[in-house]
Structures are given as structure tokens and as C-alpha cells.
Amino acid sequence: MNPARNALFRQLKRWVGVLMLWPMVLFLIPVHDPLIRLVGLRGSAFLLPFLLIGALLGREELNRLALGVAVLNFLAFILAGVEFFVGLEPFFPQNALTQLIYGSNDIANFTAYRIPSSFIGAHAYAGTMVMTIPLLLGACAQKRQHLWQRYFLFSALFVSILGVFLSVVAATSVSWW
């Protein structure tokens, strides 16, 4: 690492330490059961070191990561499209585990469900697509790419945005197509 980047990395390490310290202090306050506090600590402190791993990635590694995310977004969108046209029943049979999926339907029409793709729910699908948009957008802005990579990333960006709308807006029957 060059010295300027090393200084920024040290600054990031300090902030990650502060961000990890706060949930650990809150963990020591005995308001809830210790296991519940441990589950909350997992989501707020144990995953923060991945910021440091992301900061160490170079331009080529970020480009490969963005291409991999683009492939995964395409696969998730293809499954969401199949769920939209075929229906949710073949993929998610109605039972206690899929109660959340079948519970997020349109109030006026009980057969219009939000499309979850391969995720546990439609909002998890939409949230994942939204979280990948900055990575795809940043990779699209890079100058050192082949033309096919740029087109692939732009189309993955479009598919990701379309997936957000597909999972938030209830899918009705395909008769309006």
C-alpha cells in the first residue's frame, strides 16, 4: 500500500473499532436475555470487519466482484421473472415457513403477491438489489473495461432496478400483459 492509502486505512480501522465498541458497550447493559443481545451483536459488530476487507480490494478485484454480483443479479431476476409468470406455488409451497411470502399480498386482490425471487421474502430481494446498485454503478464508471463488460454491467444495473420494482409492486395475474 502506498503511504496515503495506508493513512486512510488506519483511519478506517479506528472508525471500525469505534463502530464495534458501541454495540459491545450496549451488549453489557442487561436489558434483554444474553442470547438475544448476542444475536443483536452479531449483526451490528461481528460483520463490521468486512469493511476493512473491502477497503483492501484493488480496482481489478472490485471489477471482478462487480461482474460476479452482476451475474448473481441476473440469475435472481430470471427466477423472479419465472415466478411472476408461473406463480409462486411451484417454488414456495404454502406452509409455515412461507407464511411471510404469502402474507405480503395485495389487500384488494389476494392473489397478487410480491415476488421474492430466491430470497426469504420480497423485501430481502429488493434490499439486496438496492445494496448492489452502488457497486454496479461504480464498476460502470470505470474506464479500463472491455465494451462487453460495460454493457453487461449496465444491463445488470437495469435488471437490478427492475427487480426492486418487481419485488415491491404486487404481481397480479398476467392477463393485463
Summary of the structure (lengths in Angstrom):
residues: 177
radius of gyration: 20.5
end to end distance: 54.6
largest distance: 61.5
contacts: 470
relative contact order: 0.12
helix: 69%
strand: 2%
